[in-house]
Amino acid sequence: MQANKCLDVLFVNPNSSAKAYQDLAKTYSAIEPPTWALLLAQACRSNGFKVAILDCDAERLTCDRAILRIKEANPRLVCFVIYGQNPNSGTTNTIGASELAIELKQNEPDYPICFVGSHISALPKEILSLPFVDFVLLNEGVYALQNLLRTDLKNSLHKVKGIGYKQDGYLILNPPERVVPQERMDIDLPGYAWDLLPYQKKPLDLYRAHFWHAEFDHNKRTPFAALYTSLGCRFACDFCMINIINRVDNNDNINASHSKGMRFWSSEFILKEFEKLAGLGVSTIRISDEMFFLDRRYYEPLIQGLIDRDLDLRMWAYSRVDTVRDRALDDFKKAGIGWLALGIEAGNQMVRQEVSKGSFQEINIREVCQTIQSHDINIISNYIFGFPDDNLETMQQTLDLALELNTEMANIYPCQALPGSPMYHIAKQKGWELPDSYEGYAFLSYESFPLRTKYLSAAEVLKFRDNAWQTYFTNEKYLSLIAAKFGEQERKNIEDMASIKLKRRILGD
């Protein structure tokens, strides 16, 4: 290693794609910009630290090649920022992070390694106990990381709130550090370090949108960007662990439901980020907020600002099924939002209410979908098979509802007790078997091991989910819809995607 280190921190986005998505990773899975690496990098350099980003996912780097790049950068600290393409799958991205960190520590043991992300916030002691991890950050890590960088990474560590480290063979978790408060969002999380991302010919051209976001046309998928206009969620569904990165309590029994809440950047601030992306030639953008279509005080000025700027964007955003407002949909469309993602989750109301803590109002999902589509906005419906109260009959009800709604896209997930979620703690209390690897938490991996239910085994859940996915995407009614809306080639593209069969260990493949 060189004696002089000009770089304070290198943010590493690991590559977990091959194991997380199997053959779908080659063409069909999205490649998203590393949102939190971008946010942390911008926050650090706004305070005078020298930073860089190594995106192993976008560049599809092998471990050997990534280690060479780390040596070339020669940072004081190597910070693995571990979140997932799917908002709930930080655990999945720990696959690639662990593989690379193991080899880095073996080949270059003098580089201090730090992990930050949702899985780390869920299980900080477990991650810190790994021999190749020197530091963990205990929530989003904005303040903790900067205070850590103000040390020599060896002395006075006990004074740095919000970190975990090792000392004389002991694991030490310091008292928690706060997350960035609402009133300081624009100041302490001042945007995205877009200029630090790799590209081939033009900015963000190594990133590709979700297949459906590009209307199933591979040529429309890049360049692509994703950003938040808010952080967190006000609700506490059993299956979700999003809010674990808001954690400010080190107790072992803490889960995401204990730190629910939302923080927002100002609309003026976020509009500048959209303008930056448009200036870079990026028009395909994901709004990653968990609950974008929720609070009118925040989304209305942002939507109006996008309309006024006429940036010609192609975007999608999340909405709860019970907060869709008919009068807002025309403006959403004018602003460039062509897709809304709905968390329908389950066809059986009792199953759904149980895992959502009754937070959803009684609504007519069919009418909501019709309302959205009447404004020429496409729908991506999210369904989960294998909730604790699911049986074969209730899962069939979910599939029947999906086929009836026949939305332009459907995400069909097996239920996972993701670390940090209330369901993870429930499963442990019940003694239900959980995955024995990070890969086991990946929805589409060979090792995928979903949660069992009160009535079904993990294998039965996964088999039903995989059959449901095939049923949906080979259904003539669905394929005809795609051909009518997007074209015959797009229908053919979906048929090609559906021909790829996932292999599953617990199903005997």
Summary of the structure (lengths in Angstrom):
residues: 509
radius of gyration: 22.0
end to end distance: 44.9
largest distance: 66.0
contacts: 1786
relative contact order: 0.10
helix: 42%
strand: 17%
